[in-house]
Amino acid sequence: MQKYRGRYTKIGWQRYLYGCHKYGAKRRGIPFAFTFEQWRDWWHAHLGPNWMLQRGNKPEQYHMARYGDVGPYRHDNVKCINA
């Protein structure tokens, strides 16, 4: 089994990132309407196959932002922007 980030496989690391995003939204009271597969496919569609290396909160990285910073995290209410 391939290791990714030390203890996770690539798909395991993706699920970890998804869980962090979903939990962060819940903690802030924001509905999160993405399934894991939708969330992963959204990132892949916007940033390509190396999306995990390009997303984050550093200036040169990208993140998922809601239009007007209102409403749920849902495929028709988010965009990909630079952090």
RACOR-V151422 format. One record per pair of residues at least 12 apart in sequence whose ideal C-beta (glycine too) atoms are under 7 Angstrom apart, sorted by the first residue. I is the first residue (numbers start at 1). J is the second residue. D is the distance in Angstrom with one decimal. If there is no record, write none. Layout:
I&J&D ; I&J&D
//
This chain:
13&52&6.9 ; 14&40&5.6 ; 14&52&6.9 ; 15&36&6.2 ; 18&36&5.0 ; 18&39&5.2 ; 25&73&5.5 ; 30&72&6.5 ; 30&73&6.4 ; 31&72&3.6 ; 32&72&6.6 ; 32&73&4.7 ; 33&72&5.1 ; 33&73&6.3 ; 33&74&4.0 ; 34&73&6.1 ; 38&75&6.3 ; 42&75&6.3 ; 43&55&6.4 ; 46&80&4.2 ; 47&62&6.2 ; 47&80&6.9 ; 56&83&6.6 ; 57&83&4.9 ; 58&83&6.1 ; 59&83&6.2 ; 61&83&5.1 ; 62&80&5.3 ; 62&81&6.6 ; 62&82&6.0 ; 62&83&6.7 ; 63&81&6.6 ; 63&83&5.2 ; 64&78&5.0 ; 64&80&6.5 ; 65&78&6.4 ; 65&79&5.7 ; 65&81&4.9 ; 66&78&5.6 ; 67&79&6.5
//
